[in-house]
Amino acid sequence: MSDSREPVQKFFTSQRLRISYWDWGNEDAPPLVLVHGGKDHARSWDLVAERLRDDYHVVAPDLRGHGDSEWSPGGNYGLPDNALDIVRMIETVGSPARVLAHSYGGSVCLLAAGSFPEHFASMVVIEGTHSLNPRDKKPMGPAWVREWGENLRKFEGSTPRVYPDLAAAEQRVREANPRLPESFTPHLTAHASRAVEGGYVWKYDWWVNGRTSMEIRREELPRFWEAIECPVLLLFARETRVAQRTDAGDFIRGSRTQYIEDAGHWLHHDQLDATLDA
């Protein structure tokens, strides 16, 4: 990272969990909250934060179970749990706030903005209108609860992959996003991993894959989208599956939808200038 003004790590409490966030200063400016996606972390936003920190009070939380935030003891990682954490984040830095969110973080913030519209001044959602909810294909009932419980039992007996060194972890990051700027990969990997015996593992809690037993189904999401009151820009990479299956713009009043060319799921990494210009 070329900017010598490193962000300051701070913490707040939400639902008894200690949530980490990074603060880029400029507290007198309008607050801007950057929300990462699933299995990612707050420092994934650093290239964006450096460009916006002079105009906004930029903060970026680690979602529960990600980065340096505490893990949920009961594995509560559903949309409503995360949405309340984001509202607490906004209350911490000043409400209402502008929000820029990616992927699962975008889904979280859309739910939060529909439930607590007074806290959102505006929102840009990058590839964040898809649902990752396994309940979408099965209604709530005994069979669903049983399957959910069996999946959690598998998590109890599983262990994360250990990479022998940071170079191996960096290679995995490059495989996940071949467009990632090479100079940013070591920084991204260092903040995504932690040292253990034998090497490095990703910081996020493996149980984020299990989500929660009482998750919101995709068919229920439009009720939250319709309740959003702030301006919303929906950004997509034209070539991704997310862009091909979203209909959120039909439900969010006054929203705009824009597509970015030559980019993958991480628009803010692949096409930083185009993303910020949008």
C-alpha positions in Angstrom: 0.0 0.0 0.0 1.5 3.3 -1.1 -0.5 5.7 1.2 1.3 6.3 4.4 -1.8 7.2 6.3 -2.7 3.8 7.6 -6.3 3.3 8.9 -6.8 2.8 12.6 -8.4 -0.4 13.9 -11.3 0.1 16.3 -14.1 -2.0 17.8 -17.8 -1.8 18.7 -20.2 -4.3 20.3 -23.2 -5.8 18.5 -25.3 -8.6 19.9 -22.6 -9.3 22.4 -20.0 -9.8 19.7 -16.9 -7.6 19.4 -16.9 -6.3 15.9 -13.7 -5.0 14.3 -13.6 -2.0 11.9 -11.0 0.1 10.2 -11.3 3.9 10.3 -9.6 6.1 7.7 -10.2 9.3 9.7 -11.7 12.6 8.5 -14.4 12.4 11.1 -16.0 15.7 10.2 -16.8 14.5 6.7 -20.0 12.5 5.9 -19.7 8.9 7.0 -19.2 6.2 4.3 -19.4 2.5 5.4 -17.7 -0.1 3.2 -19.1 -3.6 3.6 -17.3 -6.6 2.3 -18.7 -9.9 1.0 -18.7 -13.4 2.3 -15.3 -15.0 3.3 -13.7 -11.6 2.6 -12.5 -8.9 5.1 -12.5 -5.1 5.6 -9.1 -4.5 4.2 -10.3 -5.7 0.8 -11.6 -2.2 0.4 -8.2 -0.4 0.9 -7.8 0.7 -2.7 -11.3 2.2 -2.6 -10.8 3.8 0.8 -7.6 5.5 -0.2 -9.5 7.2 -3.1 -12.4 8.3 -1.0 -10.9 9.2 2.4 -10.4 12.9 1.6 -14.1 13.4 0.9 -15.7 11.0 3.4 -15.2 9.6 6.9 -14.5 6.1 5.6 -15.0 3.1 7.8 -15.0 -0.6 6.9 -16.2 -3.3 9.4 -15.2 -7.0 9.4 -18.5 -8.9 9.3 -19.1 -11.2 12.2 -17.0 -14.3 11.8 -14.7 -12.6 9.4 -11.4 -10.7 9.6 -10.7 -9.7 13.2 -14.4 -9.7 14.4 -15.5 -12.3 16.9 -17.1 -15.5 15.7 -20.7 -16.2 16.6 -20.7 -19.0 19.2 -23.9 -20.5 17.9 -23.1 -20.0 14.2 -25.6 -17.2 13.7 -24.5 -15.8 10.4 -27.8 -15.0 8.7 -28.8 -11.9 6.9 -30.8 -10.5 9.9 -27.8 -11.0 12.3 -25.4 -9.2 10.0 -27.9 -6.5 9.2 -28.2 -5.5 12.8 -24.4 -5.4 13.0 -24.3 -2.9 10.1 -26.9 -0.7 11.8 -24.8 -0.7 14.9 -21.8 0.3 12.8 -23.7 3.2 11.3 -24.9 4.3 14.8 -21.2 4.2 15.9 -19.9 6.6 13.2 -23.0 8.7 12.6 -26.4 8.2 11.1 -27.5 8.4 8.3 -24.6 7.1 6.4 -23.7 6.4 2.8 -23.0 2.7 2.2 -20.9 0.9 -0.4 -21.3 -2.9 -0.2 -20.2 -6.0 -2.1 -21.7 -9.4 -2.8 -23.2 -10.9 0.4 -22.5 -7.6 2.2 -24.8 -6.0 -0.4 -27.5 -8.5 0.4 -27.1 -7.7 4.1 -27.2 -3.9 3.5 -30.3 -4.1 1.3 -32.1 -6.0 4.1 -30.9 -3.5 6.7 -31.9 -0.5 4.6 -35.4 -1.9 4.2 -35.7 -2.6 7.9 -34.0 0.6 9.2 -34.3 3.1 6.3 -33.6 6.1 8.6 -30.0 5.0 8.9 -29.2 5.0 5.1 -28.5 8.2 3.2 -27.6 6.4 -0.1 -26.3 3.0 -1.2 -24.2 1.5 -3.9 -24.5 -2.3 -4.1 -21.9 -4.3 -6.1 -23.1 -7.7 -7.2 -25.1 -8.0 -4.0 -28.7 -8.8 -4.9 -28.4 -12.6 -5.3 -29.5 -14.9 -2.5 -27.2 -17.5 -1.0 -29.9 -19.0 1.1 -30.2 -22.8 0.9 -33.9 -22.5 2.0 -34.8 -21.1 -1.4 -35.4 -24.6 -2.8 -36.9 -26.1 0.3 -39.7 -24.7 2.6 -39.2 -24.5 6.3 -40.2 -27.8 7.9 -38.9 -30.9 9.7 -36.8 -32.0 6.7 -35.1 -28.6 6.4 -34.3 -28.4 10.1 -32.9 -31.9 10.0 -30.7 -31.2 7.0 -29.5 -27.9 8.4 -28.5 -29.7 11.7 -26.7 -32.5 9.8 -24.7 -29.9 7.8 -23.7 -28.2 11.0 -22.5 -31.5 12.4 -20.2 -31.8 9.4 -18.7 -28.4 10.2 -18.0 -29.6 13.8 -15.8 -32.3 12.4 -14.1 -30.3 9.7 -10.9 -28.3 9.8 -9.8 -25.4 7.5 -7.2 -26.0 4.9 -3.7 -25.1 6.0 -1.4 -23.4 3.5 2.3 -24.1 4.1 3.2 -20.4 3.6 1.8 -17.1 2.5 3.0 -17.6 -1.0 0.7 -20.6 -1.3 -2.2 -18.6 0.1 -1.5 -15.8 -2.3 -1.7 -18.3 -5.2 -5.2 -19.3 -4.0 -6.3 -15.7 -4.0 -5.0 -15.2 -7.5 -6.9 -18.3 -8.6 -10.1 -16.9 -7.2 -9.7 -13.6 -9.0 -7.2 -13.7 -11.9 -7.8 -10.0 -12.6 -6.6 -8.9 -9.1 -3.8 -6.4 -9.3 -0.6 -8.3 -8.6 0.7 -5.6 -6.3 -2.4 -5.8 -4.1 -2.4 -9.6 -3.7 0.1 -9.8 -0.8 -1.7 -7.1 1.2 -5.1 -8.8 0.6 -3.7 -12.2 1.6 -1.9 -11.0 4.7 -5.1 -9.5 6.1 -7.2 -12.5 5.1 -5.0 -15.1 6.9 -3.6 -16.0 10.3 -0.7 -18.1 11.3 -1.3 -21.6 12.8 0.9 -24.6 13.4 2.1 -25.7 10.0 1.3 -22.6 8.1 -1.7 -20.3 7.5 -5.5 -20.5 7.4 -8.1 -18.0 6.4 -9.4 -15.9 9.2 -13.1 -16.4 8.6 -15.2 -18.9 10.6 -15.9 -22.0 8.6 -19.4 -21.9 10.1 -20.3 -18.9 8.0 -21.2 -21.6 5.4 -23.9 -22.9 7.7 -25.7 -19.6 8.1 -28.7 -19.9 10.4 -31.8 -22.0 10.7 -34.2 -19.0 10.4 -32.9 -17.5 7.2 -34.9 -15.3 4.8 -35.9 -16.8 1.6 -35.4 -15.1 -1.8 -39.2 -14.8 -2.3 -39.4 -12.8 0.9 -36.6 -10.3 0.0 -38.8 -8.0 -2.2 -40.7 -6.9 0.9 -37.5 -5.5 2.3 -36.4 -4.0 -1.0 -39.7 -2.2 -1.4 -39.2 -0.5 2.0 -35.9 1.1 1.1 -36.1 4.9 1.0 -32.6 6.0 0.0 -31.2 6.3 -3.5 -29.6 2.9 -4.6 -27.2 2.2 -7.4 -26.9 -1.5 -8.4 -23.6 -2.3 -10.0 -22.9 -5.5 -11.9 -20.2 -7.0 -14.0 -22.0 -7.8 -17.3 -20.4 -11.2 -17.6 -21.3 -12.7 -14.2 -24.1 -15.0 -13.2 -25.3 -12.4 -10.6 -26.0 -9.9 -13.4 -28.0 -12.4 -15.3 -30.5 -13.3 -12.5 -31.2 -10.2 -10.5 -34.6 -8.4 -10.4 -34.0 -6.2 -7.3 -34.2 -3.1 -9.4 -37.8 -3.8 -10.1 -38.6 -3.5 -6.4 -36.4 -0.7 -5.2 -38.0 2.7 -5.9 -35.8 5.1 -7.8 -32.9 2.7 -8.1 -30.5 2.7 -11.0 -28.7 -0.4 -12.5 -25.4 -0.1 -14.2 -23.1 -2.7 -15.8 -19.3 -2.6 -15.9 -17.4 -4.2 -18.8 -14.4 -6.5 -18.6 -14.8 -7.3 -14.9 -15.6 -10.2 -12.7 -17.4 -10.4 -9.3 -14.9 -8.1 -7.6 -15.6 -4.9 -9.6 -13.8 -2.7 -7.2 -10.6 -4.8 -7.7 -10.9 -5.4 -11.4 -12.1 -2.0 -12.6 -11.5 0.5 -9.8 -11.8 3.6 -11.9 -15.0 2.6 -13.6 -16.5 1.5 -10.3 -15.8 4.8 -8.6 -16.9 6.8 -11.7 -20.3 5.1 -11.5 
